[in-house]
Amino acid sequence: MQGRVYRRRGNRWSYVVDVGYDVATGKRRQQGRSGFATKAQAEKALRDLLTSIEHGTYVASTPTTLKEYLDGWLETTKLRIRETTWHSYALSVKRLNSQLGAVKLQALTPLQIETCYARLLLSGGRRGRPLSTKTVRNVHIVLHRALSDAERLGLVPRNAAQAAKAPIGQRAEMVTWTSEELAAFLEYVASDRLYAAYVLLATTGMRRGEVLGLRWSDVDLQRGRLSIAHTITTMYDTVIIGPTKSNRSRRNVSLDPETVRVLKAHRRAQAQERLAAGELWDPAPGLVFCQEDGTYVHPDRFTDTFQRHVRETGLPKLRGPHGLRHTWATLALQSGVHPKVVSDRLGHSTIAVTIDTYSHVAPSLDADAANVVAATILGPRSKQPVGS
């Protein structure tokens, strides 16, 4: 493969090189660049280009914009991810296109990407409202994945999002209840028709969508176990039931005797509702927790009712029903349950996620570890209060 350097008008230098045949037209293609101040600069650029072609890292120039690429990329990913995930991707792509859509795909720089993130944080939401740090980080994740695919397919020489930094936000303080507060809440909602759902959230650490998507066919009350295979989410306020968010989220969970008793009582009450509804009952979903006609409980309505109960009790405000999941995990770790067991029951991808998420429990666990281990070494004296 050969190239040549030549002088253009105005004492500027250029190079041109033959880069092979165009598959679409069958004609030979040439790659050139001009505007070099000296012959040596043009020769170096030519050598760099020839080296990239030889090593297979050369990427042919294309006029494709970021918007054109991202819109096409969305279509190709549609069959590979969950519907709800795809729609969240589409929202991120819409935000990216509003800021960077006109930029050439191959010309995109990390600085442009970080500038985009800054603008989204200031006024990237509806009616020019600021977006949260978490939302903009999700935008970054989508762009990084899209550009990784572009790099893999040889459309760009490198992933510009790899060098761009996503915004860093402060983790919100995790509010959980004590065992006494949780017991008080459950006592208060005992007459709620979905009381068993609150109990299940409190005693298993399941996610809201997992509880509302639970089917009777997934529950074995005789053995005291249930299988988490489905979850309910919303898309444009429409309820959607689908598989759990990951393979690790698909898991089996043991139930304590009291939770089994509550679920049995709930099943009897649901049977009465079914008789009362008659032909209006929808048997298709087979849900453990449903409306009076057997259809899905809307997750947002469930959260609204939960928050109303919390306000009425005067207990510390949690971040929705998910606060019961955090409360269960915190109480479990404080009670000495092994982190691996907690991680498995929560459906976390790794035990590291569990430890990082519940790092606020670490000080008490550290103190317990100090006392327990020291007692095996030093005996009863180690249990005396410090300073005595």
SULQUI-V946511 format. One record per pair of residues at least 24 apart in sequence whose ideal C-beta (glycine too) atoms are under 6 Angstrom apart, sorted by the first residue. I is the first residue (numbers start at 1). J is the second residue. Records with the same first field share a line. If there is no record, write none. Layout:
BEGIN
I->J / J
END
This chain:
BEGIN
3->46
5->42 / 43
8->34
13->39 / 42
15->42 / 46
59->154 / 157
64->105
65->102 / 104
66->100 / 101 / 103 / 105 / 108
67->97 / 101
69->105
70->146
73->146
82->242
84->233 / 235
87->235
89->142
92->138 / 139 / 142
95->120 / 124 / 139
96->143
106->156
108->160
109->160
110->160 / 163 / 164
113->161 / 164
114->164
117->167
133->167 / 169
136->167
137->166
140->166
174->326 / 360
175->316 / 318
176->326 / 327 / 330
177->327
179->331
181->315
182->327
185->313 / 315
188->313
189->309
194->289
196->262 / 263 / 266
197->289
199->259 / 262
201->321 / 324
202->324
203->259
204->253
205->325 / 328 / 329 / 345 / 346
208->299 / 321
209->233
212->289 / 297 / 299
213->241
214->288
215->286 / 287
216->286 / 288
221->260 / 264
224->255 / 260
225->252 / 254
226->253
227->252
232->299
234->299
239->296 / 298
248->347 / 349
249->347
251->347
253->345
329->358
330->361
333->358 / 361
END
